[in-house]
């Protein structure tokens, strides 16, 4: 059995969405200073690295991350390579012939190359509104993309996020698919169970079927 870790390592020098803080790990007890154990304080945004957007992220009164059904986060998944240069449209999704009944889809795009940069890149591939509606209409329950947002930079209003989240589609952003080939896998993508949170970093893995 081969397991692919598709989680980004949380570290100080990593791309974060503009306005979000970089992760900060501060020791509060250190054995090298004479303490009997090591303990650290972690300061982090709920949308850092590989993370889940809960409905509460964009919908007033939306479901928080601790109430997302676990069965959505674990199960068969399809990694699809998308050749789009800037945006993924409904026509693009039709063209790649995603099998009916696919509930979890991870889009591998040219975004994967952007993960090699420490600075945030604004020229990432994103989904259009008609693509979001296409996914909702076909019963997709979880969608992942290989950069820090599924939606166009500075989109106002955030209709792609709202369309997906309102339909109960779990959004996973920042999936590291650089070493993963297109195909079928078993996905496990588990957030921290933070009461009332709008999102959470995840440890996500793909298991070869």
Order of alpha helices (4+ residues) and beta strands (2+ residues): beta-beta-beta-beta-alpha-beta-beta-alpha-beta-alpha-beta-alpha-beta-alpha-beta-beta-beta
